[in-house]
Amino acid sequence: MANNDKSQLEKINKALEKHGIFNEEQLYEAIKNMKPLNIGCMVSPVPPCKKR
């Protein structure tokens, strides 16, 4: 595993620990209990394709 990958994993682990998630079981439980996300605000509309 590259050094950069380890650094990224450490950052992810620290962020999860801030929310009380310390193992895989707790992560799955947190995901299961999440409210649905509205990702509509995160995407740009795509113009309709012109017919040939």
N, C-alpha and C positions, 0 to 999 in steps of 0.2 A: 504494500500500500504506500502510495506517495506521501511525502510529508504534508503537502497541501490537503490531501484527503483526510489525514489524521487531524489537522487543524480544523477543518470543517466539521468533522464528527465531534470534536471537543466543544465547538461552539454550539452545536445542536444539543449535545448533552447538557451543557450549562443552561441553555434556554428551557429545556424540558424540566430540569431540576428546579428552576425558579417557580414552576407551576406544580411542583410536588410529584413529578413523574420520574421515578428512579429505575423502573424496569419495564420490560416488554408488556407484561400483563396490565400494568397501570396505564401504559400508552394505549393499548387496545380498548380498555374501559373508557378512557377519556375520549377517544375517537367515537366510540359507540354512543356516548352521551352528548356529543356536540350538537348544537343547533345547526340547521341547514345554512350553508353559505350562499349568498347571492353574489355570483361572480359576474353578473351582467355589467357592473360598473367597471370591470377590469378588462373588458375586451372592446375593440373598436368594431363598429359595424362594417360589414363587407358589402360593397355595392353589388347590385344584381348583375349577373353575367348577361352580356348582350347575346341574343340569338343570331346565328349566322344566316 
